[in-house]
Amino acid sequence: MQFTYVGYTRDKQLIKGTISAVDEATAQDMLSNIGYKLVSLKVITPFLPDLSNFFQGNVKSSEMILFSKQLALLLESGLGIVQSLELLQAQVNDAVLRKSLIQVITDLRSGSALSVALSKHPHVFSRIYQKMVAVGEQTGGLEGVLRSLAIYAERQNATISKLKTALTYPAIVVCVGILVGILMTTVVLPPIVNMFTQLGGELPITTKLLLAVVGFMNSYGLYVSIALLALVLLAYLYSKSVSGRYYRDLLMLKLPVVGRLYLLTELARCSRNMSLLFRAGLPLPEIMTLTAQSSGNVVVTLALNAVEKDMLKGEGLSAPMRKRKVFLPLMVEMVKVGEATGTLDNTLITVAENYEMEADGRTQTLVSMIEPIMTIIIGIAVGFLALSIFMPLYSSLNLIGGR
């Protein structure tokens, strides 16, 4: 989200500008970290979606993992933070990351802390990344924090890669099937139908159905495409609104088969975030705030915010989680054990690993289900096309032979 702000610097100078953040609280924290005292903060709600980030693009996870590891290694070797960043900036491949590092180095030379400099680039360095770096600066363990961030990102990236791999085969099969169908109906079918009609034969019902569909698309295909495009655009615009994002994410969680997989992946990510921040020494209320801000699902974000409010009332962590159905029983019970034994970071890691294992198993099951379903669908489509095309061809040969 984009916000406009008006505030004062530490030198009492009036300043205005815009900032990108997940929500209003995050924007306030980012501006406060920079040293601005806010007078007003308003969300920008353009008529059309902001496409600047689409064209700019976020930094790939692999780039951030490599950057974090290399920065930790350079700092451990005794190099200063500015010199380390200069070395990395010169060899980084991603243009967005390189540009951000140039600005970060400039801010560091002007006296800013690393975490404050990173906070000016939320499209590159996430809120959790910024906060963890701030903790590392305060405790003197920046190298260890950077390594932890890299390990966390690697595990998260591995989960996403598995999901992408699982969906690649079905996507390719669907695209090839559509392409073959278009070629058959536009190139192969018309000459056969013309020849059969000239011979005076009666077209089979399958061929008539196929010709009716092709004729409808030839006559109204443009209007249908425009209508579908308009619906997709309206759905996209609505999904960017507050209520639209909520209902979109709620639908994702309620989808059969995929919904459970989506929830497991989201809860595993939240558990790893909480464990990582807990080990860094952050207080639990701040951990809940950061975890909520980093969640990719609005339903889960609202549930985490509600848990934080109940926790601040003295209800603990597991009891408020138990009230929300989005938190599965295993997570609730393990958090309860962690609270009782003082090992919340370890129990959360256990929850994350358990959910990741279950998500992997469900992903494999989903893949094994998709392949036979796709085979059956393609088989039916190929059979229908074969009947529609080869039956008139066979009948034409009989008519020619009869003459």
C-alpha positions in Angstrom: 0.0 0.0 0.0 1.1 3.6 -0.7 0.8 6.3 1.9 1.3 10.1 1.9 2.8 11.6 5.0 3.5 15.0 6.5 5.9 15.3 9.4 9.0 16.9 11.0 12.6 15.9 11.0 14.7 15.9 14.1 15.9 19.4 13.0 12.2 20.6 13.1 12.0 20.9 9.3 8.7 20.2 7.6 8.8 17.2 5.2 6.3 15.6 2.9 6.4 12.4 0.8 5.1 9.0 0.0 6.0 5.6 1.5 5.2 1.9 0.7 4.1 -0.4 3.5 1.9 -3.3 4.3 -0.4 -1.3 6.5 -0.6 2.0 8.4 1.1 0.7 11.5 4.1 -0.5 9.5 4.3 2.9 7.7 4.3 4.7 11.1 7.1 2.4 12.4 9.2 2.9 9.2 8.9 6.7 9.4 9.6 6.7 13.1 12.8 4.6 12.6 14.0 7.2 10.0 13.5 9.9 12.7 10.4 11.6 11.4 7.7 12.9 13.7 4.3 12.4 11.9 1.6 15.0 11.6 -0.6 13.1 9.2 -0.5 9.8 7.3 -3.1 8.9 4.6 -3.5 5.9 2.4 -3.4 6.5 -1.4 -6.3 4.8 -3.2 -5.8 5.2 -6.9 -8.6 4.4 -9.4 -6.2 2.0 -11.2 -3.8 -0.3 -9.5 -0.2 0.9 -9.0 1.9 -1.0 -11.6 5.3 0.5 -10.6 6.3 -2.5 -8.5 5.2 -4.8 -11.3 7.6 -3.2 -13.8 10.3 -2.7 -11.1 10.0 -6.2 -9.7 11.1 -7.6 -6.4 14.4 -9.2 -5.8 14.6 -13.0 -6.2 14.9 -15.0 -3.1 18.0 -16.7 -4.4 19.7 -13.2 -4.7 18.7 -12.3 -1.1 20.0 -15.6 0.2 23.3 -15.2 -1.5 23.6 -11.5 -0.5 22.9 -12.4 3.2 25.4 -15.2 3.3 28.2 -13.1 1.6 27.6 -10.1 3.8 27.8 -12.3 6.9 31.1 -13.9 5.6 32.6 -10.5 4.8 31.7 -9.1 8.3 33.2 -12.2 9.9 36.4 -11.6 8.0 36.8 -8.2 9.7 35.7 -5.9 6.9 33.5 -2.9 7.8 29.9 -2.7 6.8 30.3 0.0 4.2 33.3 -1.7 2.6 31.4 -5.1 2.6 28.4 -3.6 0.9 30.5 -1.8 -1.7 32.1 -5.2 -2.6 28.7 -6.9 -2.8 27.1 -4.0 -4.8 29.8 -4.3 -7.4 29.1 -8.0 -8.1 25.4 -8.3 -7.5 23.4 -9.4 -10.6 20.0 -8.0 -9.7 19.5 -4.4 -10.9 16.9 -3.6 -8.2 19.1 -4.9 -5.4 22.2 -3.1 -6.8 20.3 0.2 -7.0 19.0 -0.2 -3.4 22.5 -1.1 -2.1 23.9 2.1 -3.7 21.4 4.2 -1.7 22.0 2.2 1.5 25.7 2.8 1.2 25.0 6.6 0.7 22.8 6.6 3.8 25.4 4.7 5.9 28.1 7.2 4.9 25.8 10.0 6.1 25.6 8.4 9.5 22.4 6.3 9.3 22.2 2.9 11.0 22.0 -0.1 8.6 18.5 -1.1 9.7 17.3 2.5 9.1 18.9 2.6 5.7 17.3 -0.8 4.8 13.9 0.4 5.9 13.8 2.9 3.0 13.6 -0.1 0.6 10.7 -2.2 1.7 10.3 -3.7 -1.8 13.8 -5.4 -1.3 14.2 -5.8 2.5 11.1 -7.1 4.3 10.0 -5.8 7.6 11.3 -8.9 9.4 14.7 -8.5 7.6 14.9 -4.9 8.8 14.0 -5.8 12.4 16.4 -8.7 12.6 19.2 -6.5 11.3 18.3 -3.9 14.0 18.5 -6.6 16.7 21.8 -7.8 15.3 23.2 -4.2 15.4 22.1 -3.8 19.1 23.5 -7.1 20.2 26.6 -7.1 18.1 25.6 -10.4 16.4 24.8 -9.1 13.0 26.7 -11.9 11.3 24.7 -14.6 13.0 21.4 -12.8 12.3 22.3 -12.6 8.6 23.0 -16.3 8.5 19.8 -17.1 10.2 17.9 -15.0 7.7 19.6 -16.8 4.8 18.7 -20.3 6.3 15.1 -19.2 6.8 14.8 -17.9 3.3 16.3 -21.1 1.9 13.7 -23.2 3.6 10.9 -21.0 2.5 12.2 -20.9 -1.0 12.4 -24.7 -1.1 8.7 -24.9 -0.2 7.7 -22.5 -2.9 9.8 -24.3 -5.5 8.1 -27.6 -4.7 4.7 -26.0 -5.3 5.8 -24.5 -8.6 7.3 -27.8 -9.7 4.1 -29.6 -8.8 2.0 -27.2 -11.0 4.4 -27.0 -14.0 3.3 -30.3 -15.6 -0.4 -29.7 -15.5 0.1 -26.2 -16.9 2.1 -27.4 -19.8 -0.4 -30.2 -20.6 -3.3 -27.7 -20.6 -1.5 -25.3 -22.9 -0.5 -28.0 -25.3 -4.0 -29.4 -25.3 -5.5 -26.0 -26.1 -3.0 -25.4 -28.9 -3.7 -28.8 -30.5 -7.5 -28.2 -30.2 -7.3 -24.8 -31.9 -5.1 -26.2 -34.8 -7.4 -29.2 -35.3 -10.6 -27.1 -35.4 -9.2 -24.2 -37.5 -6.9 -26.1 -40.0 -7.9 -29.7 -40.2 -11.7 -29.7 -39.7 -12.9 -27.1 -42.3 -11.6 -28.8 -45.5 -13.0 -32.2 -44.3 -16.5 -30.7 -43.6 -16.6 -28.9 -46.9 -15.7 -32.1 -48.8 -18.3 -34.1 -46.8 -21.0 -31.5 -47.4 -20.3 -31.4 -51.2 -20.7 -35.1 -51.3 -24.1 -34.8 -49.7 -23.5 -36.6 -46.5 -25.1 -36.0 -43.1 -22.6 -34.7 -40.4 -22.4 -36.7 -37.2 -23.7 -35.1 -34.0 -20.2 -34.6 -32.5 -19.1 -32.7 -35.6 -22.2 -30.5 -35.5 -21.6 -29.7 -31.9 -18.0 -28.8 -32.6 -18.9 -26.7 -35.6 -21.6 -24.9 -33.4 -18.9 -24.0 -30.8 -16.4 -22.9 -33.5 -19.1 -20.8 -35.2 -20.2 -19.2 -31.9 -16.6 -18.3 -31.1 -16.1 -16.9 -34.7 -19.2 -14.7 -34.3 -19.0 -13.7 -30.7 -15.4 -14.7 -29.6 -14.3 -11.0 -29.5 -17.2 -10.0 -27.3 -16.7 -13.0 -25.0 -13.0 -12.2 -24.7 -13.7 -8.6 -23.8 -16.3 -9.6 -21.2 -13.9 -12.1 -19.6 -11.1 -9.6 -19.6 -13.4 -7.0 -18.0 -14.5 -9.6 -15.3 -10.8 -10.5 -14.6 -9.9 -6.8 -14.4 -12.8 -6.1 -12.0 -11.9 -9.1 -9.9 -8.3 -8.0 -9.8 -9.2 -4.4 -8.8 -11.6 -5.7 -6.1 -9.0 -8.1 -4.8 -6.7 -5.1 -4.1 -9.3 -3.6 -1.8 -9.4 -4.4 1.9 -12.6 -6.4 1.7 -11.6 -8.0 -1.6 -8.3 -9.3 -0.2 -10.1 -10.7 2.8 -12.6 -12.7 0.8 -10.0 -13.8 -1.7 -7.8 -15.2 1.0 -10.8 -16.7 2.8 -11.8 -18.5 -0.4 -8.2 -19.8 -0.8 -8.4 -21.3 2.7 -11.7 -23.0 2.0 -10.9 -24.5 -1.4 -11.0 -28.4 -1.3 -7.6 -30.1 -1.2 -5.7 -26.9 -2.0 -7.1 -24.9 0.9 -5.5 -27.2 3.5 -2.2 -27.1 1.7 -2.3 -23.3 1.5 -3.1 -23.1 5.3 -0.3 -25.5 6.2 2.2 -23.5 4.1 1.1 -20.2 5.7 1.2 -21.6 9.3 4.6 -23.1 8.7 5.9 -19.7 7.5 4.4 -18.0 10.6 5.9 -20.5 13.0 9.4 -20.1 11.5 9.0 -16.3 11.6 8.0 -16.4 15.3 10.8 -18.8 16.2 13.4 -16.7 14.3 12.3 -13.5 16.1 12.0 -15.2 19.4 15.6 -16.5 19.2 16.7 -13.0 18.3 15.4 -11.8 21.7 12.4 -9.7 20.6 9.5 -9.4 23.0 6.5 -11.5 22.2 4.1 -8.6 21.4 6.5 -7.3 18.8 7.0 -10.8 17.4 3.3 -11.1 16.9 3.1 -7.7 15.2 5.9 -8.5 12.8 4.6 -12.0 12.1 1.2 -10.6 11.3 2.7 -8.0 9.0 4.8 -10.6 7.1 1.8 -13.0 6.6 0.7 -13.4 3.0 -2.9 -14.1 4.0 -5.3 -11.4 5.4 -7.4 -13.9 7.3 -4.3 -15.2 9.1 -3.1 -11.6 9.7 -6.3 -10.6 11.3 -6.2 -13.8 13.5 -2.7 -13.0 14.6 -3.7 -9.4 15.4 -6.6 -10.7 17.5 -4.3 -13.1 19.3 -1.9 -10.3 20.1 -4.7 -8.2 21.6 -5.9 -11.0 23.8 -2.3 -11.8 24.8 -1.8 -8.2 26.0 -4.8 -8.7 28.2 -2.9 -11.5 30.0 -4.4 -14.5 28.3 -1.1 -15.9 27.2 -0.5 -17.1 23.6 -2.0 -20.6 23.2 -5.4 -19.7 24.8 -6.2 -16.9 22.3 -5.0 -19.1 19.4 -7.4 -21.8 20.5 -10.3 -19.4 19.9 -9.4 -19.0 16.2 -10.1 -21.9 13.9 -7.4 -20.8 11.5 -4.8 -22.1 14.0 -4.7 -25.9 13.8 -4.7 -28.0 17.0 -1.1 -29.2 16.7 0.1 -25.6 16.6 -2.0 -24.6 19.6 -0.9 -27.6 21.7 2.8 -27.2 20.9 2.6 -23.4 21.7 1.0 -24.4 25.0 3.9 -26.8 25.7 6.4 -24.2 24.7 4.9 -21.6 27.1 5.0 -24.1 30.0 8.6 -25.2 29.4 10.1 -22.0 28.2 11.1 -23.5 24.8 8.7 -21.7 22.6 11.3 -21.2 19.8 12.0 -25.0 19.6 8.4 -26.0 19.7 7.5 -23.5 16.9 10.3 -25.0 14.8 8.8 -28.4 15.4 5.4 -27.1 14.3 6.9 -25.6 11.1 8.8 -28.8 10.2 5.7 -30.9 10.9 3.5 -28.7 8.7 6.1 -28.6 6.0 6.3 -32.4 5.9 2.5 -32.6 5.8 2.4 -30.0 3.0 5.0 -32.0 1.0 2.9 -35.1 1.4 -0.2 -33.3 0.3 1.6 -31.8 -2.6 2.7 -35.2 -3.8 -0.8 -36.5 -3.4 -2.1 -33.5 -5.4 0.4 -34.2 -8.2 -0.6 -37.9 -8.3 -4.2 -36.8 -8.5 -3.7 -34.2 -11.2 -1.9 -36.5 -13.6 -4.7 -39.1 -14.0 -7.4 -36.4 -14.0 -5.6 -34.5 -16.7 -5.1 -37.8 -18.7 -8.9 -38.5 -18.5 -9.8 -35.0 -19.5 -7.4 -35.0 -22.4 -8.5 -38.4 -23.4 -12.1 -37.3 -23.6 -11.2 -34.2 -25.5 -9.0 -36.1 -28.0 -11.8 -38.7 -28.4 -14.3 -36.0 -29.1 -12.1 -34.3 -31.7 -11.3 -37.7 -33.3 -15.0 -38.5 -33.7 -15.7 -35.0 -35.0 -13.0 -35.1 -37.6 -12.4 -38.7 -38.6 -16.0 -39.8 -38.8 -16.9 -37.3 -41.6 -13.6 -38.3 -43.3 -14.4 -42.0 -43.1 -18.0 -41.4 -44.3 -16.6 -39.3 -47.2 -14.5 -42.2 -48.3 -17.6 -44.5 -48.2 -19.6 -42.0 -50.2 -16.8 -41.7 -52.8 -16.6 -45.5 -53.0 -20.3 -45.8 -53.4 -20.2 -43.6 -56.4 
